[in-house]
Amino acid sequence: MDISVIGKHWKSSSFQPDLESLANLQRRMFLARAVRYAVGITTIAALPLYIMEHTSAAQIAADDLRIRSERVALDADWGKLACYFTRPNADTGRLPGVIISHDKWGLTPHFEDVARRLALEGFVALAPDYASRFGGTPTESGPALEVVGMVTKADMDADTQAALLWLKSNGKSSEKVGAVGFGLGATAIDAAVTKEPALNGAVIFYGHPPPLADVGNIKAPLMLNLAGKDQFVGPEVPAFVDAVKKANVKAEIFTYENTERGFDDDSDSAHYSAEAAKLAWSRTIEFLKATLS
């Protein structure tokens, strides 16, 4: 058993779901139809460049010659899952794969940048757009929040599995595949580690832990990067830590004091914490290299 817990955890006597503030289902379905009409649910050839209301310059340019990036469409039971795929440009043979699981804002330029940063670290990175079944992530943050909010847990589980299987079989990545999830996407990855033995490691940024009854099913090493002021996930952490200890799950859990959800996102100036983001990223890369080597 190997577990480290660093920092204090925000505590609250109540829990409210992340997406409670979204519009009602009727409005969501209207929006889904509008998105489908505008872009076509199976239009995959060229995903739009998402210009969100909170953006910043990418750390790694999309045309950086050190990497190769492209849009790919994965076969899914419901249609085509649009993804952003990137890898080192040098011919180095097969490399470990990493799934990037976006938060409730969808597959924004920021998460594509995260994928490119992983490629520069020597990984084959795949970022699925969980809003694909509704036409893809809209270009504005308000509609994006609503469309991604229409995606169910079962949808995300199925799409994560499709991404995992594709990385395992595409001929460019090695047999080792991990995942890095953020917020809503981190919750999906937390669920995946309890049921996907093909997932070899996972890094969770402020995602809800899996059901305690499922913790014993976790075989892959975990790293959790948590925000110190997270009123949603924070109350769930102590019980999860106890369950991890009892199940002898290999886990590292870090809490970054005085930070909020999104502290790693340099496109979100309201929540970004440069120092915490740098430390969390260095720990993430170190973990992935050690786990997937």
N, C-alpha and C positions, 0 to 999 in steps of 0.2 A: 504494500500500500504506500502510495507516494502522493501526498497532497500538501500544498502550501497555501495558506490564506493570508493575504496581506491587506492591511488597512481595515477601517471600520465600515460597516454597512448601514446605509440609510434605513431607518425602521419606520413603519407606518402600521396603523391598526386596521387599515382597509385597503382594498385593491380594486382598481377600476381598469377595465381592459383598455389597451392602447388605442383602439379604434372606436371607442364609444361615441366620440364626437362627430363621427361621419354622418352624412345624410342618410335618411331612411332607405330601405331596400327599393321602394318604388322609384325614387329619384336615381338611385344607382343603376337600375335596369334601363331607365331612360338614357342615362349617360352612356351606358354600354352600347346601346343601339346607335347613338350618335357617333361614337368612336368607330364602330364597325362600318357605318355608312361613310365616314370621312376617309378612312385609310384601308378598309377591307381587312377582315380578320385573318386572312391568309397571306397578306402582303408582307413578304419577308425580305425580298431582294435587297432593299436599302432601308434600314431602320433610320428614323429621323435623328438628327443631332439634337439632343434634348437641351433646350435652353430654359433652364429653370429660373425661378425668380431669385434664388440665391446661388450664384455661381462664382467661381474664381478660376484663375488660370490653372490648367492641369500641371501637375508636377512633371509628368512625362508626356510629351507631345504625341498626338495620334500618329504622326508621320515620322516618329523617331526611327532612324535607320538601324538601330540596334535590335529592334523587334519587328515581328510581322503580325499584323492585326487584320481581322476580317469578320464579317457577319456570317453566321452559319444558322441553318434551320434544322432542328432536330425533329425526327419523327416522334410524335406522341399519339396516344390513343384518340385525342380530341382534334388533332391537326398538326401544326408546326410550331415548335417552341423556338422563338428567336433568341439568339445568344450572341454575345461578343466574345470572340476567341483570339487570344494573343499568346505569343511564345517568343523565345529568343531567336534572333535572325541567324545566328551562327549555327552551323550544322554540328550539333553536339550529341546527336543520337536521342534516344528517348529520355524524357525528363519527368520528374514527378508532376502530377496534375493537381490543380486546386480549383474548386468551385467557389465563386464569389456570389454570395446570396444577399441581394440588396434589401434595403429597409423599406418602410411603408411609402417612400417617395418614388419607388420604382427604379428601373435601370437608368439612372441619370449619368451625365458625363463624369461625375465624381467616381462612380463605381467602375466605369470603363477605365478611368485613370488608375484605380486600385489594381485592376487586372494587369495593366501595363507595368505598374511598379513590381508586381509579382513576377512578370515575365523577365524583367531586368535582374531579378534575384535568382533566375534559373529555373523557373517553373513554367509549365504549360497551364494557362489560366482560362477558365470558361465562366462567363457571367450570364446566366439565363435571365430573361425578362419574364417574370412571373405574370405580368399583365398581357402576355402574348395572346391568350385565348380571348381577350377583349380588344384586340387590335394593337396592343403594345402600350408602353408608358406614354401618356400625353406629354406635350412639351411644356405645359404650365403646371405649377405645383398643385393648385387647387384640384383640377380634374385628375391629375396623377394620383393624388391622395385617395380620391373616391374610386377610381378604377382599380387601383391596387387593393383597395379595401373590399372589392367585390370578390377577390380571389379567396377561396376557402382553404382551410388547412389541408384538406384532402388534395386539392389542386396543387398546392405547394409541395406536398409530399411526393406526388406523382411526378412533378416536373423536376424535382431534385433527384429523384431516382433516374429519370431519363438522362439528366446531365451527367450523373455518375457513371451510368452504363456507357454513354458515348465516350467519355474521357478514357474509360478502361479499354475501349475497343477501336479508337480512332487511328491507332498506329503511330501517333506522335508522342503520347505520354507513356510513362512506365506503368507498371502494375500498381504502384503506390499512388493513391489519390486522397487528398484531404479537402477540407472546406474551411472557408472563413465567412461567417455570417454576421449581419448587422441588424439589430433591432428585430423587426418582423422576420427577416431572413434568418437571423440567428436562432429564433425560436424554431424555425423549420429545420435548421441543421441540428439543433438539440434533439428534435424528434427523430431525425434521420440516424443519429448515432445509436439510438436504442433498437433499431431494426435493420440497419444496413451493415452487415459484416464486411462489405467491400470498401467501406469508408475507413481509412487508416488513421485519421486524426482530424481534430476540429478545433477551430478557434472561434469563440463566441464573444461578440461585442454586445453587451447589454440585452441579451435575449432571455426570454423566460425559460427556466430549467424544464426538463421533461417531467412528466408525472413521476412522483417518487417511486411508485410501484414498478416503473420501467428502468430505474437506474441500474439495477442488477444486470440488465441486458447489455450495458455499455461495455464494449471491449476495446475501443479505440482511446488513446490518450486525449485529454481535453485541456484547453486553456480558456479561461474566462477572463475577459477584460471588462470590468464593471464600473459604472459611473457612481461616484459617492453620493450624489443627490438624486438617485433614481427611485422615485416613489412607486414605480410599477413593479420592477424586478427585485428591488432590495428586500422587501419583506419575505420573499420566497427563498432567499439565499441560505439562511441558517439551516433550514430543514434539508435543503439540497446538499449542503456540506456534510451534514450528519449521514445522509444516505450514501454519499460518495465514500465516506470513511468506512461505513459498514460493508459496502460492496467491494472494497479494495480497488476502486477505480483510480487509475492514474490521472491526476488532475492538478493543475496549477490555477489558482484563483487570485486575481489581482483586483483591488479596488483603488480607483484613482480619486483621491479626496478632492472635494470642492469642484467636481466636474458634473456635467449633466449628460444625458443621452445625446449622442452625436458629437461628443468631445473630440473624436478623431476626424471629423468631416471638415476639411478645410474650405469647403464651399458654403458652410453654414456658420457665418461669423457670430451668430447669436450664441452658439453652443461650443464652438471650437476652442480647444485648449492646446496650444502648440506644444508645450512641454509634455503634457500627458500623452498627446497623440504620438509624439516622437518615441517616447518610452514604450508605449503599447505596440507600436509598429516594430520596433527592434525586437521586442520579446516575441511577437508573432512570427517574424522571419526566423529567428533562432529556433523557435519551437517547430516550425514546419520543416526546416532543414534537418533537424535532429530526428523528427518523427517519420519523415517520408524518404529519408536517404536509404 
